[in-house]
Amino acid sequence: MDFVANVPLIDEPLLIIEAGMLSNDLNLINEGVGLIDAVIIHAVQKHELQLWTLD
């Protein structure tokens, strides 16, 4: 469970709205990027986090 302790908790109600606007501005849906992915991208950029992915 040490992994969970190292994951940051972001409590930001408007994050999904901001991510939706980012997705619209960058036309991410036509690139195959869904809203949940846009939320992750926006949170990582906004809070200067590191993202580890296998994609």
N, CA, C and O atoms as a GROMACS GRO file, in nm:
protein
  220
    1MET      N    1   0.080  -0.120   0.000
    1MET     CA    2   0.000   0.000   0.000
    1MET      C    3   0.085   0.127   0.000
    1MET      O    4   0.030   0.237   0.005
    2ASP      N    5   0.215   0.114  -0.005
    2ASP     CA    6   0.300   0.232  -0.011
    2ASP      C    7   0.276   0.311  -0.139
    2ASP      O    8   0.293   0.432  -0.142
    3PHE      N    9   0.238   0.241  -0.245
    3PHE     CA   10   0.211   0.307  -0.372
    3PHE      C   11   0.100   0.410  -0.357
    3PHE      O   12   0.111   0.522  -0.407
    4VAL      N   13  -0.007   0.372  -0.289
    4VAL     CA   14  -0.122   0.461  -0.273
    4VAL      C   15  -0.083   0.586  -0.195
    4VAL      O   16  -0.136   0.694  -0.222
    5ALA      N   17   0.006   0.573  -0.100
    5ALA     CA   18   0.050   0.689  -0.021
    5ALA      C   19   0.126   0.790  -0.107
    5ALA      O   20   0.132   0.907  -0.071
    6ASN      N   21   0.184   0.747  -0.217
    6ASN     CA   22   0.262   0.836  -0.303
    6ASN      C   23   0.181   0.900  -0.415
    6ASN      O   24   0.233   0.982  -0.490
    7VAL      N   25   0.055   0.862  -0.428
    7VAL     CA   26  -0.030   0.918  -0.533
    7VAL      C   27  -0.096   1.045  -0.479
    7VAL      O   28  -0.162   1.041  -0.376
    8PRO      N   29  -0.080   1.158  -0.550
    8PRO     CA   30  -0.139   1.282  -0.501
    8PRO      C   31  -0.292   1.281  -0.512
    8PRO      O   32  -0.347   1.225  -0.607
    9LEU      N   33  -0.358   1.342  -0.416
    9LEU     CA   34  -0.503   1.355  -0.417
    9LEU      C   35  -0.537   1.496  -0.464
    9LEU      O   36  -0.491   1.594  -0.405
   10ILE      N   37  -0.615   1.505  -0.568
   10ILE     CA   38  -0.655   1.635  -0.621
   10ILE      C   39  -0.804   1.652  -0.599
   10ILE      O   40  -0.885   1.581  -0.659
   11ASP      N   41  -0.840   1.744  -0.512
   11ASP     CA   42  -0.981   1.773  -0.483
   11ASP      C   43  -1.015   1.908  -0.547
   11ASP      O   44  -1.006   2.012  -0.483
   12GLU      N   45  -1.054   1.903  -0.672
   12GLU     CA   46  -1.078   2.024  -0.749
   12GLU      C   47  -1.204   2.003  -0.833
   12GLU      O   48  -1.196   1.945  -0.942
   13PRO      N   49  -1.320   2.049  -0.786
   13PRO     CA   50  -1.447   2.022  -0.854
   13PRO      C   51  -1.454   2.073  -0.998
   13PRO      O   52  -1.522   2.012  -1.081
   14LEU      N   53  -1.387   2.182  -1.029
   14LEU     CA   54  -1.396   2.238  -1.164
   14LEU      C   55  -1.295   2.179  -1.262
   14LEU      O   56  -1.290   2.219  -1.378
   15LEU      N   57  -1.216   2.084  -1.216
   15LEU     CA   58  -1.113   2.025  -1.301
   15LEU      C   59  -1.173   1.961  -1.426
   15LEU      O   60  -1.116   1.973  -1.534
   16ILE      N   61  -1.285   1.894  -1.412
   16ILE     CA   62  -1.345   1.826  -1.527
   16ILE      C   63  -1.401   1.927  -1.627
   16ILE      O   64  -1.398   1.903  -1.748
   17ILE      N   65  -1.452   2.040  -1.577
   17ILE     CA   66  -1.502   2.145  -1.666
   17ILE      C   67  -1.385   2.206  -1.744
   17ILE      O   68  -1.394   2.224  -1.866
   18GLU      N   69  -1.276   2.237  -1.673
   18GLU     CA   70  -1.157   2.292  -1.738
   18GLU      C   71  -1.101   2.194  -1.841
   18GLU      O   72  -1.058   2.234  -1.949
   19ALA      N   73  -1.102   2.065  -1.807
   19ALA     CA   74  -1.053   1.963  -1.899
   19ALA      C   75  -1.142   1.953  -2.023
   19ALA      O   76  -1.092   1.932  -2.133
   20GLY      N   77  -1.271   1.969  -2.004
   20GLY     CA   78  -1.363   1.968  -2.118
   20GLY      C   79  -1.337   2.086  -2.211
   20GLY      O   80  -1.342   2.071  -2.333
   21MET      N   81  -1.308   2.202  -2.153
   21MET     CA   82  -1.275   2.319  -2.235
   21MET      C   83  -1.143   2.298  -2.307
   21MET      O   84  -1.129   2.336  -2.423
   22LEU      N   85  -1.045   2.239  -2.238
   22LEU     CA   86  -0.916   2.208  -2.302
   22LEU      C   87  -0.936   2.110  -2.417
   22LEU      O   88  -0.880   2.127  -2.525
   23SER      N   89  -1.018   2.008  -2.393
   23SER     CA   90  -1.046   1.909  -2.496
   23SER      C   91  -1.110   1.974  -2.618
   23SER      O   92  -1.076   1.942  -2.732
   24ASN      N   93  -1.203   2.065  -2.593
   24ASN     CA   94  -1.268   2.137  -2.703
   24ASN      C   95  -1.170   2.227  -2.777
   24ASN      O   96  -1.168   2.228  -2.900
   25ASP      N   97  -1.090   2.302  -2.703
   25ASP     CA   98  -0.993   2.394  -2.765
   25ASP      C   99  -0.891   2.320  -2.852
   25ASP      O  100  -0.855   2.367  -2.960
   26LEU      N  101  -0.845   2.205  -2.804
   26LEU     CA  102  -0.743   2.129  -2.876
   26LEU      C  103  -0.802   2.023  -2.970
   26LEU      O  104  -0.729   1.950  -3.037
   27ASN      N  105  -0.937   2.015  -2.972
   27ASN     CA  106  -1.007   1.920  -3.058
   27ASN      C  107  -0.960   1.776  -3.032
   27ASN      O  108  -0.936   1.699  -3.125
   28LEU      N  109  -0.947   1.743  -2.903
   28LEU     CA  110  -0.891   1.613  -2.865
   28LEU      C  111  -0.980   1.496  -2.904
   28LEU      O  112  -0.930   1.386  -2.930
   29ILE      N  113  -1.112   1.516  -2.908
   29ILE     CA  114  -1.202   1.406  -2.939
   29ILE      C  115  -1.175   1.350  -3.079
   29ILE      O  116  -1.190   1.230  -3.102
   30ASN      N  117  -1.135   1.437  -3.171
   30ASN     CA  118  -1.104   1.391  -3.307
   30ASN      C  119  -0.968   1.324  -3.315
   30ASN      O  120  -0.934   1.264  -3.417
   31GLU      N  121  -0.890   1.334  -3.209
   31GLU     CA  122  -0.761   1.266  -3.201
   31GLU      C  123  -0.773   1.133  -3.126
   31GLU      O  124  -0.674   1.063  -3.106
   32GLY      N  125  -0.896   1.100  -3.084
   32GLY     CA  126  -0.919   0.975  -3.012
   32GLY      C  127  -0.894   0.985  -2.862
   32GLY      O  128  -0.881   0.884  -2.794
   33VAL      N  129  -0.888   1.108  -2.811
   33VAL     CA  130  -0.864   1.130  -2.668
   33VAL      C  131  -0.998   1.160  -2.603
   33VAL      O  132  -1.064   1.258  -2.637
   34GLY      N  133  -1.039   1.074  -2.509
   34GLY     CA  134  -1.166   1.091  -2.441
   34GLY      C  135  -1.158   1.192  -2.327
   34GLY      O  136  -1.051   1.243  -2.295
   35LEU      N  137  -1.273   1.219  -2.266
   35LEU     CA  138  -1.280   1.319  -2.160
   35LEU      C  139  -1.200   1.278  -2.037
   35LEU      O  140  -1.135   1.363  -1.975
   36ILE      N  141  -1.203   1.152  -1.999
   36ILE     CA  142  -1.126   1.108  -1.882
   36ILE      C  143  -0.977   1.128  -1.907
   36ILE      O  144  -0.904   1.171  -1.817
   37ASP      N  145  -0.932   1.097  -2.027
   37ASP     CA  146  -0.791   1.120  -2.061
   37ASP      C  147  -0.759   1.269  -2.058
   37ASP      O  148  -0.650   1.308  -2.014
   38ALA      N  149  -0.851   1.353  -2.103
   38ALA     CA  150  -0.831   1.498  -2.100
   38ALA      C  151  -0.822   1.547  -1.956
   38ALA      O  152  -0.744   1.638  -1.927
   39VAL      N  153  -0.899   1.488  -1.866
   39VAL     CA  154  -0.892   1.525  -1.724
   39VAL      C  155  -0.754   1.490  -1.669
   39VAL      O  156  -0.694   1.570  -1.596
   40ILE      N  157  -0.704   1.373  -1.703
   40ILE     CA  158  -0.570   1.332  -1.657
   40ILE      C  159  -0.464   1.426  -1.713
   40ILE      O  160  -0.376   1.471  -1.639
   41ILE      N  161  -0.472   1.455  -1.842
   41ILE     CA  162  -0.374   1.545  -1.905
   41ILE      C  163  -0.378   1.682  -1.838
   41ILE      O  164  -0.273   1.739  -1.806
   42HIS      N  165  -0.497   1.735  -1.818
   42HIS     CA  166  -0.512   1.868  -1.759
   42HIS      C  167  -0.459   1.872  -1.615
   42HIS      O  168  -0.389   1.966  -1.577
   43ALA      N  169  -0.491   1.770  -1.536
   43ALA     CA  170  -0.444   1.765  -1.398
   43ALA      C  171  -0.292   1.757  -1.391
   43ALA      O  172  -0.230   1.824  -1.308
   44VAL      N  173  -0.233   1.677  -1.477
   44VAL     CA  174  -0.087   1.663  -1.480
   44VAL      C  175  -0.021   1.795  -1.517
   44VAL      O  176   0.077   1.836  -1.455
   45GLN      N  177  -0.074   1.863  -1.618
   45GLN     CA  178  -0.016   1.990  -1.660
   45GLN      C  179  -0.037   2.100  -1.556
   45GLN      O  180   0.055   2.175  -1.525
   46LYS      N  181  -0.157   2.108  -1.502
   46LYS     CA  182  -0.191   2.215  -1.408
   46LYS      C  183  -0.113   2.206  -1.278
   46LYS      O  184  -0.072   2.308  -1.222
   47HIS      N  185  -0.092   2.084  -1.229
   47HIS     CA  186  -0.027   2.065  -1.100
   47HIS      C  187   0.119   2.020  -1.113
   47HIS      O  188   0.182   1.983  -1.014
   48GLU      N  189   0.170   2.022  -1.236
   48GLU     CA  190   0.309   1.985  -1.264
   48GLU      C  191   0.345   1.849  -1.202
   48GLU      O  192   0.445   1.835  -1.131
   49LEU      N  193   0.260   1.750  -1.232
   49LEU     CA  194   0.280   1.614  -1.182
   49LEU      C  195   0.353   1.531  -1.286
   49LEU      O  196   0.368   1.572  -1.401
   50GLN      N  197   0.398   1.415  -1.244
   50GLN     CA  198   0.457   1.319  -1.336
   50GLN      C  199   0.353   1.213  -1.368
   50GLN      O  200   0.276   1.172  -1.281
   51LEU      N  201   0.350   1.170  -1.493
   51LEU     CA  202   0.255   1.070  -1.538
   51LEU      C  203   0.330   0.949  -1.589
   51LEU      O  204   0.419   0.961  -1.674
   52TRP      N  205   0.294   0.834  -1.538
   52TRP     CA  206   0.355   0.708  -1.582
   52TRP      C  207   0.247   0.629  -1.654
   52TRP      O  208   0.142   0.601  -1.596
   53THR      N  209   0.272   0.594  -1.778
   53THR     CA  210   0.174   0.521  -1.856
   53THR      C  211   0.243   0.412  -1.938
   53THR      O  212   0.362   0.421  -1.966
   54LEU      N  213   0.168   0.312  -1.974
   54LEU     CA  214   0.220   0.205  -2.057
   54LEU      C  215   0.180   0.223  -2.202
   54LEU      O  216   0.213   0.139  -2.287
   55ASP      N  217   0.108   0.330  -2.233
   55ASP     CA  218   0.066   0.358  -2.372
   55ASP      C  219   0.181   0.408  -2.454
   55ASP      O  220   0.165   0.436  -2.573
   0.00000   0.00000   0.00000
